[in-house]
Amino acid sequence: MSTDTTSLGEATQPGGHRLAHQPMGHLPVLDGLRGVAIATVFLVHLYSPVFPGGGSGVMLFFVLSGFLITKLALEEADRTGGLSLAQFYIRRVFRIFPPLFVMLAFLLVASFTFMSDVGDPLRREIALAGGSMGNLWPVFYGFEPRGALAHTWSLGIEEQFYFVWPVVLCAVPMAFRATRRFAMWFGAVALASVVLGRVLVAGVLDYPHWLSIPFLDFQGLALGCLLAAVLHTDDAGRWRLPRWLFALACVAVTFDLFLADWYLAHDTYDIRGVGLSACFAIILAELVTKPTSVFAAPLQSAPMRWLGALSYSLYLWHATIFTILSGERYPDAPRLLLVASKVVLSFALAWLSYRLIEQPAIKFGRRRRARLAKRHAHA
């Protein structure tokens, strides 16, 4: 993943797409997009009246995740003729679980000490988050309030998708042999799921927690997967995005960030989520196909890339710190002090998690994958 992205455009066939059957390498612009995603989530949790649409950053994370895991899977299939499930799951396990479990261990101790007033529900949250089921809290407990781990609903959706998607790619022969045709079928299934959730489960059955059901709210992940399939197989270079469409998508997500409260309360069927996921897919397509464009330059700045690198650890810790330092728990504390403490502690713990846990775990996972690949080569 250390390929110089500025050289990738020369590796493709004449007239073909720069990503078509080529290693994507490390695109700095994607680090910047992660930075944007975590910044919006952080801001809405910090002060939602000004940033009511900041939760859309989760949708951007979904689109990015679907795109990256599918593009890497297609590249591996080109190299080796298939996808190694062992390699995939080793990568995911050492990427996701070490920082998560450290945070959960901290909260488990807290549930018996300084957060013992919410100890029982917090321990239930820990069990769900540790079992990759953070999104299922409303299914099990209805409208019972959540606390320090409410944000792990999105991680649960991603983890459940990671469990299933590589198996689907390996089990369906056309996934790697006729990727475009497979993408069409997958797109139809994803669309059916999105419609089913909104029409049947939410509309007809009137189930209030339908968004918590696995694979009824995965349009962002699905769009990312479809985008990866399209770009990876675009040998003729036919993929073109009108510049006005990219501009419209940017305007839409910016408008939503500051003015989503105009319509959030009336969006019973999460039409906003579908629309914003499509906008993020359009933005991602533009930036990965033209990573040296003027639009990509701000995202490739050092601060945005640093924020993107820190995004997972910051995602894990910030909502937890915000809950611990909430005004409800410290009603007499000055508001400015609480806000400053939330920001400083969130970034401090995220940086420590990134340097001491996340990065060492990723490197350890890479060594395990390298040893596994070596054993298979000699088998």
N, C-alpha and C positions, 0 to 999 in steps of 0.2 A: 504493500500500500504506500510505498514511498516514491512512486513514479512521478517524475516531473510532469505536471499536467500540461504545461505549455508545449510539450513535444508530442502529445497524444494525437493531435489533429493531423500530423504528418504520417501517422502509421496506418491510416485506413485506406481503402481502395479509392481510386479517383472517382469523385462524385458521390462516394458513400458517406455515411455518417461517422463522425469522429469516435463515437462510442460503439459502433456496430462491430460486434465480435472482437472488441479490443479491451484490454485491461483498463479500467477507469483510473486506476491509480488513486493517489490522495488528492482530492480537490479541496483547496483551502476555503473555497466559497461555501462548502457544506459545513465547515466548522462555524463560519459566520452565521449560517442559517440556524444552526443549533443555538448559537448565542441569542439570536432574535427570539427563538421559541422560548428559551428559559427566561429571557428578560420580560416577555409579556406575561408569562405565568407568575413570575416573581412580583411584578407590579400589581396585577389584579389581586393577589393575596395580601400585598402590602397596603394598598389603598384602592379598593374597587370603585369608589365613586368617580374617580378620574379615568380609570382604565377598566370599564365594565366588560369589555370584550377580550380581556387578556387571556382568558381560558382557551382562546383559539390557538395559543401556542402549542397546546397538547395535540391539536389536529395537525399542525406542522410536524411535530415529532412523529406522529403516525405515518404521514406521507413519506417522510425521510426514511423511517425504519423499513417500510415496505419496499421502497425503492432500493435501498442499499443491500438488504439481505437477498433480494431477488437478483439484482445485478451481479453480486458476488457468486451466487449459485449458478447463474448462467455462464459466467466466466470459468468457474471450476468445471462445469460440464464440458465446455469447449476444450479445456486442457486435458481432462482425465476421462471423459466419456460419461461422467455421472456425478452425483453429489454424495459425498461421504456424510452420513448422518452423525457419525462419531465426531468428525471434525467440526461440524456445525454446532452440535450441542456442547462440546468442550469450549468452543469460542463463546457461546452465549452464557454458559454457566459461570465462567470466570470473569465475564464482563459484567454480569448483572448481580449475582448473589453475594460475593464478598462484601461490597459496600452496603448492600441492603441488610445483610445479617448483622453487621456491626451496629448499624442504626437500630435494628430491632432488639439487639441485646441491650443497648443503652436504654431503650424504652421499657424493656422488661424489668430492668433494675429500677427505673423511675416509677413503674407501676406499683412497686412495693414500698417506695420511699416518698419522694417529694410530689409524686402524682398519684398517691394512693387513694385520693378522693375520687378518681376515675379509674381505679385499678382494674376492676372487672371488665368494663367495656374496652379498655385499652388492651388488655391481654387477649380479648377476642379479636380485636383489630390486628394484633401481632400475629395471631395464628392464621388469620386469613391472608395477610400480606406475605407471610413466610411460606404459605402454601400456594402462592401465585393466584390467589382468589380475592384480591383486594376489591375488585369490582362487584363481588357478590354480597357485600354487606346488606344492601337493601333487600336482596332476595331472601336472606336468612332473618334479618332483623327489622325489615320494613322501614318506618320513618324514625327509628331510634337514632338520635344524634350520634355523629362520629366526632373523633377528636384529632389526635396528632397524626393519624395515618389516613385521613380521608382522601388525600391526594393519590394514594396507591391504587385507586380504581383504574387509572390509566395504565399503570404498570401491569396490573392484572390482565387487562385486555391485550397488551402487547405480548406478555408471556404466554398466554393461551394461544395466540396466533403463532408464536414461535414453536410451540409444541406440535402444531398441526401442519403448518405450511410446508416445511421441508419434507415431511412424510408424503404429502400430496404430490410434491414435485417428483419424488422418487417413485411413487406408486403409479402415476399416470405417464405412460410411455411417451405421449406426444409432447409432454412438457419441455423436453429438450430436443426432440426430433422435429416437431412442428410447433415451435413456440408461438408463432402468431395465431395459429388455429386454437391452441390451448388457451391463449390469452382471451380470445373471443368467448370461449366457453366459460372460463373463469369470470370474465366480466359479466356474463349473463347470470351466473350463479350469485355473484356479489350483488348485482342489482336486484335480483329476486329476494335476497336476504334483507336488503335495505327496505324494499317495499313491504315485505312480509311483516317486518317489525313495526312499521308505521301504520299499515292498514289493518292487519289482523290483530297483532298483540296489543298495540297502543289504541287503535281505533275501535275494533269490534269487541275485543276482550276487555278493553279499558284497564289494562294492567299498568299501574303507575310507574313501576320500576323496570320497564321494558329495556331501557338503555343499558341496564346492568347484565342482561342476558348475553352470554358469549356469542359473538358473530352476528349480532343484530345492530351493532354500532361500529363496524370496522371498515366503513367506506374510505377513510383516509389510508389505512394500510392497503386496501385493495387497489386504490388509485395509484399508490406508489409502486405496487407490484406490476400493474399494467403498464405504467410508464417505463419501468425498467425493461419489460419484455419488448415494448415497441422500439425503444432506442437501441437495444442490443441487437435487434434483427433488422435494423434499417440500413441494409447494405446499399440500397439505391439512393440513399440520401433524400428521401421524399418528405421527411418530417420537417415541417416548417410551421413556426408559430407566428401569427400576425403580431406585429409590435403593439398594435392597439389592444389586443387581447391581454397581453402581459401588463400593459399600463392599467387596464380596467381591473385586473385581478389585484394589483397593488393598491389601487384606490379603494377597492371593496374591503380588503383586510384592514387598511388604515382607518376607514370609516367605522368599521365594526369595533376596532380597538377602543375608540373613544365614545361611540354613540350606540353601542349594542343595547343599552338599557331601554332604548326606544321600542324594541320589539322582543326582547328576551322573554318577558313574562307571557307573551302571546304565542310563542313558538312551541306549541304543544308537541309537534311531531319532529322537532329538531331539523327543520328544513335548513336552518342556518348552518348546521354542521355539515350537511351535504354540500351546500354552496361554497362554504369556506374551504372544505377539503379539495374541491375542484379548483378553487383559486390557488391554493398552495401547490397543487400538482402542476398548474400552468406556470407558476413562478419558478418552481424547481426545474421544470423542463427547460425554461429559458436560460437559467443560470448554469446548468450542467452542460448544455450544448454550446454555450458561449461564456465560458468561465473567465475570459479576459475582457469582457465587455465593460462599459462604464458603469452599468448597473451592479456588476459584481464587485467592483473595486472597494466600496465601503465595507462589504462583508468580509473582505480578505485583509482588513486592517488587523494589526496585532491585538488591540483590545477585544474585538469581536471574536477572533479566533481563540483567545484566552478564555473568554466567557463560554464559547462553545465547548472547549475542552473540559471546562469545569461543570458543564450543564447537568450531567447525570448526578453527580454528588450534590450539586446545589439543589436539584429537583428533590432528592431524598431528604435533605436536611432543612430546607427553608420552611416548609409548612409545619414541620415538627417544632422548630424554634418559635415560629409565629404562634403556635398553640400554647407552648410553655410560657411565653412572655405576653400573653394576651391581656387586654385591659380588664377582662372579667376576672382573671386570676390576680391581677395587681391593680385594683381600681384606684388606689391612691397615688400610683406612680405617675410622674409627669409624662404626657403623651410623647413629647419629643424624645425623652430619654428611652421610652419603650421602642419607638421606631428606630432610633439609632442603634439600640442594642440588638434588635432583630436583624438589621442589615449587617452589622459587624460580625455578630456571632454566626449568622448563616454563611457568610463568605469565609470566615475563619475555619469553621468546621468542614465546609465543602472543600476548601483547599487542603486541609489535613487529610480528609478522606481520599481525595484525588491522589495526593502524593504518597501517602503511607499505605493505602489499601487498594484503591482502584488500579493505579498503574502497576504496582508489583503483581497484583492478581492477573492482569492482562498479560504481562510478560511471562508469568509462570504458565498461563494457558497456552501461550505461543510455543513454549518449550515442550509442553505435553503434546501439542499437535505435531510439532516437528518430529518428536520421537515416534509418535504413532505412524506418521507418514513414512519414516525411515524403516520401521518394522514391516509395513505393507510392501515397501519397495523390495525388501529382501525375502519376502515370503514366496 
